[in-house]
């Protein structure tokens, strides 16, 4: 059993939806990563790497690690399929471990 906050996005504080992996291996909602990219694009924050454009990174809300994203924006981040399955099982009320028959 997971604590509810384990399955929460630290951007929106809701249960993760379409979790994507950041370079630090934390996960956030795809839509939250996309929203942060849009925000940074509007506010033109300085890029951590001179080769990166300001609107091409997501900052992890857990540890402040910056993940540079590709031309596809947040869609270029790797989906965390395992965590998505855990979230779905949690929401469905299913056990996370199989019970022997």
Secondary structure, DSSP 8 states (H G I E B T S, - for coil): ---GGGGB-TTT-SB-SSEEE-TTS-EEEHHHHHHHHHHHHHHT---SSTTS-TTSEEE-TTT--EEE--TTGGGGS-B-HHHHHHHHHHHHT--SS----
